[in-house]
Amino acid sequence: MLTSEDESYEAVRRLAAGVALDQALDVTDPESWIGLDFGVRELAWQRPELFHSNASPSGRRLSWVPDASLPTVTWHHRPGDAELALALCHPDGRIREAALDHTEERPALLALVVIRCADWAEPVRERARVLLSETPPHRLAAHAALTLRIGRRPRGGFAQELLTAALRAGPAAQAEALLDSGDRATARLAHRIAVERRLLPAARLAQTAARHRDVVVQDLCAEAAVAALGEGTFDEVTEVVAPLLGSRQPRVRSAGVTALRRAGRHADAEPYLTDRSAVVRACARWVLRQGGTDPAPLYRALCADPAARPAAAVGLGECRVPEDADLVRALLAHPVPGVRARALAGLRALEAVRVDDIQPLLDDPSAAVVRQATAALLPWADCVPQELLRGLLAEDRPRHQRIAAVRLLRAVGVHAWIAPRL
């Protein structure tokens, strides 16, 4: 199987043999251009005959000949794109600079002009920047992914700034065309520009926040959707809020819950009091309080029968009412493991952990319960009998119990041997 380095070398060899640029490498892939730049430098030292020859006027290879003062680069014919691609990546900066003079009206080589804008040789860098500044914006956008990669290099900010300015000032369709880019950095930039220019309606922003794979785009679009939420009709508000609330991402759901307050629908936040995410539960409590409803009594009512909504136990603890500790503690004996685990988390939130109550749960058959019990006991690990913990290390114990014992023993400075099957 060829590595990316092998593929780069092969692309260089094919270009040197006269193969067309679009056949020698994948011109749509930014990594192919970066790999070509690397491959030419490497092979120029290893096999200089690929790049310097005394070819006849009908030959295809690059030939540079020193004169009395400075080296010059001459071609025996009008160089093709493949030859120029090799010259633009050559380790000798004078060859790269001379090759740039032949790239005007050569859109196929624009990717290499972008790379040369971050060149370590100042004359090459400045010449490339002049050329890129004269490039039509739509061509810059076509190489957005490569431009943003080069932008992370030293001296690489010029091309990135030029691209950003073009997207900000250019036609809306130019930025919108990049919204669905498979390149993460490109999609982020495109959405940032679209939000700045208010190119997308609130409903589309909400849908993007709910469905996009990138968390930065999710947050950006969710915040923009909520900010754009105006005094619309019930259906218009729902069109924005519903996708946010239905998202699998906690931060997007929390934005949707927050939007309920902006829409004046405070009571609709109640179902999210028992969301699986702490940040969503916190937003739901805040929205209810803004609407004049204290969430604590709602949590207490749910804790009377928490099996359907186990997170009620932790939510009640997060209200930080000390008098609720006994109610939460009583749920440690609930038959549903999810309720026991949330009750432990609720006691931690209330800072009402009692070692004698939680210690027996280290023997619980539920891994989630044992994890929560371990987290609750870690600050008081020296109060847990070591005999109990060493007993949990037995090989016939479930894996989650052995892990809990190791964590608690190490918390008090006792080295615990971990069984191979752990």
C-alpha positions in Angstrom: 0.0 0.0 0.0 1.4 3.4 -1.0 2.0 6.0 1.6 1.2 9.7 1.0 4.9 10.3 0.6 5.1 7.5 -2.1 2.2 9.0 -3.9 3.8 12.4 -3.9 7.0 11.0 -5.3 5.1 9.2 -8.0 3.2 12.4 -8.9 6.5 14.2 -9.3 8.0 11.4 -11.5 4.9 11.5 -13.7 5.0 15.2 -14.1 8.7 15.1 -15.0 7.9 12.5 -17.6 5.4 14.9 -19.2 2.1 13.5 -17.9 -0.6 16.1 -17.7 -1.1 17.9 -14.4 -4.6 16.6 -13.8 -3.6 13.1 -14.5 -0.5 13.1 -12.4 -2.3 14.1 -9.2 -5.7 14.8 -7.7 -6.0 18.6 -8.4 -9.1 18.8 -6.2 -7.3 17.6 -3.1 -5.3 20.2 -1.1 -3.1 17.5 0.3 -2.0 16.5 -3.2 -0.7 20.0 -3.8 1.1 20.1 -0.5 2.5 16.7 -1.1 3.7 17.7 -4.6 5.5 20.7 -3.1 7.3 18.4 -0.6 8.0 15.7 -3.2 9.7 18.0 -5.7 12.1 19.4 -3.0 13.0 15.9 -1.9 13.5 14.5 -5.4 15.3 17.5 -6.7 18.2 16.6 -4.4 18.0 12.9 -4.9 17.5 12.8 -8.7 18.4 16.2 -10.1 18.3 14.8 -13.7 14.5 14.9 -13.4 14.6 18.7 -13.3 17.8 19.8 -15.1 18.6 18.6 -18.6 20.0 19.8 -21.9 16.9 18.9 -23.7 16.5 20.0 -27.3 14.1 22.8 -28.2 11.4 20.1 -28.6 12.1 18.6 -25.2 9.8 19.0 -22.3 12.0 19.4 -19.3 13.0 22.4 -17.3 16.5 23.7 -18.0 18.2 26.5 -16.0 21.7 27.8 -16.9 23.9 30.2 -14.9 25.2 33.4 -16.5 28.1 35.5 -15.4 26.3 37.0 -12.4 23.0 35.4 -11.5 21.3 32.1 -12.5 18.5 32.5 -15.0 15.8 30.0 -15.9 15.1 29.4 -19.6 12.7 27.1 -21.4 13.4 25.9 -24.9 9.7 26.3 -25.5 6.6 27.7 -23.9 6.4 25.7 -20.6 3.4 23.6 -20.0 1.5 23.3 -16.7 3.4 20.2 -15.7 6.8 21.8 -16.1 5.7 24.9 -14.3 4.4 22.9 -11.4 7.8 21.3 -11.0 9.5 24.7 -11.2 7.1 26.3 -8.7 8.1 23.7 -6.1 11.9 23.6 -6.9 14.2 24.0 -3.9 16.1 26.9 -5.7 14.1 30.1 -4.9 15.3 31.7 -8.2 13.6 29.0 -10.2 10.4 29.3 -8.2 10.4 33.1 -8.7 11.1 32.8 -12.4 8.3 30.2 -12.8 5.8 32.6 -11.2 6.1 34.9 -14.1 4.6 32.3 -16.4 1.6 31.5 -14.2 -0.6 34.4 -15.2 -3.7 33.1 -17.0 -2.8 29.6 -15.7 -5.7 28.8 -13.3 -4.6 25.2 -13.1 -1.5 26.4 -11.2 -3.2 28.8 -8.8 -2.9 26.2 -5.9 0.9 26.5 -6.1 0.7 30.3 -6.2 -1.2 30.1 -3.0 1.5 27.9 -1.5 4.3 30.2 -2.7 2.5 33.1 -0.8 4.0 31.5 2.3 7.4 30.9 0.7 10.5 31.3 2.9 12.2 33.3 0.2 10.9 36.9 0.3 11.2 37.6 -3.5 9.2 34.5 -4.2 6.7 35.3 -1.6 6.2 38.9 -2.7 5.8 38.0 -6.3 3.3 35.3 -5.5 1.3 37.7 -3.4 1.1 40.2 -6.2 -0.2 37.5 -8.5 -2.8 36.2 -6.0 -4.0 39.8 -5.3 -4.9 40.0 -9.0 -6.8 36.7 -9.0 -10.6 36.8 -9.4 -12.4 36.1 -6.1 -14.2 33.0 -7.4 -10.9 31.3 -8.2 -9.7 32.1 -4.7 -12.8 30.4 -3.3 -12.1 27.3 -5.3 -8.9 26.8 -3.4 -10.4 27.7 0.1 -9.4 24.4 1.8 -5.8 24.7 0.6 -5.6 28.4 1.5 -6.7 27.8 5.0 -4.2 25.0 5.5 -1.4 27.2 4.2 -2.8 29.9 6.5 -1.5 27.9 9.5 2.1 28.2 8.3 4.5 31.0 9.3 3.9 33.8 6.8 0.8 32.0 5.6 -1.8 34.6 6.7 -1.8 36.7 3.5 -3.7 34.2 1.3 -6.1 33.5 4.1 -6.9 37.1 4.7 -7.3 37.7 1.0 -9.8 34.8 0.8 -11.7 36.0 3.9 -12.0 39.5 2.4 -13.2 38.2 -0.9 -15.9 36.1 0.8 -17.0 39.1 2.9 -17.2 41.5 0.0 -18.1 39.2 -2.9 -21.5 37.9 -4.1 -23.5 36.0 -1.5 -23.6 32.9 -3.7 -19.8 32.7 -3.4 -19.9 32.2 0.4 -23.0 30.0 0.2 -21.3 27.6 -2.2 -18.7 26.8 0.5 -21.3 26.0 3.3 -21.5 22.4 2.4 -17.7 21.9 2.0 -16.3 18.6 3.3 -13.3 20.5 4.6 -13.9 21.4 8.2 -12.0 24.7 8.2 -13.7 25.8 5.0 -17.2 25.1 6.3 -16.4 27.0 9.5 -15.2 30.1 7.6 -18.1 29.9 5.2 -20.7 29.7 8.0 -18.9 32.5 10.0 -19.1 34.8 6.9 -22.7 33.8 6.2 -23.6 34.7 9.8 -21.7 38.0 9.7 -23.5 38.9 6.5 -26.8 37.6 7.6 -27.2 35.5 4.5 -29.1 32.7 6.1 -32.7 32.8 7.6 -33.1 31.8 11.2 -34.9 28.5 10.3 -31.9 27.4 8.1 -29.5 28.3 10.8 -31.4 26.2 13.3 -31.5 23.2 10.9 -27.8 23.5 10.3 -27.0 23.7 14.0 -29.1 20.5 14.6 -27.6 18.5 11.7 -24.1 19.6 11.1 -21.2 17.3 12.1 -18.8 20.1 13.3 -19.3 21.4 16.8 -18.0 24.9 15.9 -20.5 25.2 13.2 -23.2 23.9 15.5 -22.5 26.5 18.1 -22.1 29.3 15.6 -25.4 28.6 13.9 -27.4 27.9 17.1 -26.3 31.2 18.6 -27.1 33.0 15.4 -30.5 31.3 15.1 -31.5 32.4 18.6 -30.2 35.9 18.1 -32.3 36.2 14.9 -35.4 35.0 16.6 -37.9 37.9 16.4 -41.4 38.5 17.3 -42.8 36.0 14.8 -45.9 33.9 14.8 -46.1 30.7 16.8 -45.4 28.7 13.7 -42.4 30.8 12.8 -40.9 30.5 16.2 -41.5 26.8 16.2 -39.7 26.5 12.9 -36.6 27.8 14.6 -36.8 26.3 18.1 -38.0 22.8 17.2 -34.8 21.7 15.3 -32.7 23.0 18.1 -34.6 21.2 20.8 -34.5 18.0 18.7 -30.7 18.0 18.3 -28.6 15.2 19.7 -25.9 17.8 20.8 -26.4 19.2 24.3 -25.1 22.7 23.4 -27.6 23.0 20.6 -30.5 21.8 22.8 -29.4 24.3 25.4 -29.6 27.0 22.8 -33.1 25.8 21.9 -34.2 25.9 25.5 -32.8 29.4 25.9 -34.7 30.5 22.8 -38.0 29.5 24.6 -37.5 32.5 26.9 -36.9 34.8 24.0 -40.1 33.5 22.4 -42.0 33.9 25.6 -42.7 30.2 26.0 -41.2 29.6 29.4 -43.4 26.7 30.3 -42.2 24.7 27.4 -38.9 24.4 29.1 -40.3 22.0 31.8 -39.7 18.7 29.9 -36.0 19.6 29.7 -35.6 19.8 33.5 -34.7 16.1 33.2 -32.5 16.2 30.1 -29.5 13.9 30.1 -27.2 16.9 29.8 -26.4 19.1 32.8 -26.1 22.2 30.7 -29.6 21.7 29.2 -31.1 21.1 32.6 -29.5 24.4 33.9 -30.9 26.3 30.9 -34.3 24.8 31.6 -34.2 25.9 35.2 -33.1 29.4 34.2 -36.0 29.8 31.7 -38.6 28.6 34.2 -37.3 31.0 36.8 -37.4 33.8 34.2 -41.1 32.9 33.7 -41.7 33.0 37.5 -41.7 29.3 38.1 -39.5 27.7 40.8 -38.1 24.4 39.4 -37.4 22.8 42.8 -41.1 21.8 43.5 -41.4 20.4 40.0 -38.3 18.2 40.7 -39.7 17.1 44.1 -42.9 16.0 42.4 -41.0 14.0 39.8 -38.9 12.3 42.5 -42.0 10.8 43.9 -41.9 8.4 40.9 -38.6 8.9 39.2 -38.4 5.7 37.1 -39.8 7.5 34.0 -37.5 10.5 34.4 -34.4 9.4 36.4 -32.6 12.7 35.9 -35.1 14.3 38.3 -32.8 13.2 41.2 -29.7 14.9 39.9 -31.8 17.9 38.8 -33.2 18.3 42.3 -29.6 18.2 43.7 -28.5 20.8 41.2 -31.1 23.2 42.7 -28.8 23.3 45.8 -31.5 23.2 48.4 -29.9 21.5 51.4 -33.3 20.3 52.8 -33.7 18.1 49.7 -30.7 15.9 50.7 -32.9 13.3 52.5 -35.3 13.0 49.6 -32.4 12.4 47.1 -30.6 10.1 49.5 -33.8 7.9 49.8 -33.4 7.2 46.0 -30.1 5.4 46.6 -32.2 2.3 47.2 -34.4 2.6 44.1 -34.7 -0.5 42.0 -33.9 1.3 38.8 -30.1 1.6 38.3 -30.5 4.9 36.4 -32.2 6.5 39.4 -29.6 5.3 41.8 -26.8 6.7 39.6 -28.6 10.1 39.3 -29.2 10.2 43.0 -25.5 9.8 43.7 -24.8 12.7 41.3 -27.5 14.7 43.0 -25.9 14.2 46.5 -22.6 15.3 45.0 -24.2 18.5 43.7 -25.7 19.1 47.1 -22.4 18.4 48.8 -24.3 15.9 51.0 -22.2 12.8 50.5 -22.0 10.4 53.5 -19.5 7.6 53.2 -21.7 5.1 55.1 -24.6 5.6 52.7 -22.5 5.3 49.5 -19.9 2.7 50.4 -22.3 -0.3 49.9 -23.0 0.9 46.3 -19.4 0.0 45.3 -20.8 -3.6 45.1 -23.7 -2.5 42.8 -24.2 -4.6 39.7 -24.6 -1.4 37.6 -21.4 0.0 36.2 -23.0 3.5 36.0 -23.9 3.4 39.7 -20.4 2.2 40.7 -18.8 5.0 38.7 -20.9 7.6 40.4 -20.2 6.1 43.8 -16.5 6.1 43.1 -16.6 9.7 42.1 -18.5 10.6 45.3 -16.1 8.7 47.5 -12.8 9.8 46.0 -12.5 12.9 48.3 -13.0 10.6 51.3 -11.2 7.6 50.0 -9.2 7.3 53.2 -12.5 6.6 55.1 -13.3 3.5 53.0 -11.9 0.3 54.5 -9.0 -1.1 52.5 -10.2 -4.6 53.2 -13.4 -3.9 51.3 -11.5 -2.4 48.4 -9.0 -5.3 48.2 -12.0 -7.7 48.2 -13.3 -5.9 45.1 -10.1 -6.6 43.3 -10.8 -10.3 43.2 -10.7 -11.7 39.7 -14.3 -13.0 40.0 -15.5 -9.5 40.5 -17.1 -7.5 37.7 -14.7 -5.3 35.8 -16.3 -2.0 36.9 -16.0 -2.9 40.6 -12.3 -3.7 40.2 -11.7 -0.4 38.5 -13.5 1.4 41.3 -11.3 -0.4 43.9 -8.1 0.5 42.0 -9.1 4.2 41.8 -9.9 4.5 45.5 -6.8 2.7 46.6 -4.6 4.8 44.4 -6.3 7.9 45.8 -4.8 7.1 49.2 -1.4 6.2 47.8 -1.8 2.4 47.7 -0.5 0.7 44.6 -3.1 -1.7 43.3 -2.2 -4.5 41.0 -4.6 -4.7 38.0 -5.6 -8.1 36.9 -4.7 -8.8 33.2 -8.4 -9.2 32.3 -9.2 -5.8 33.8 
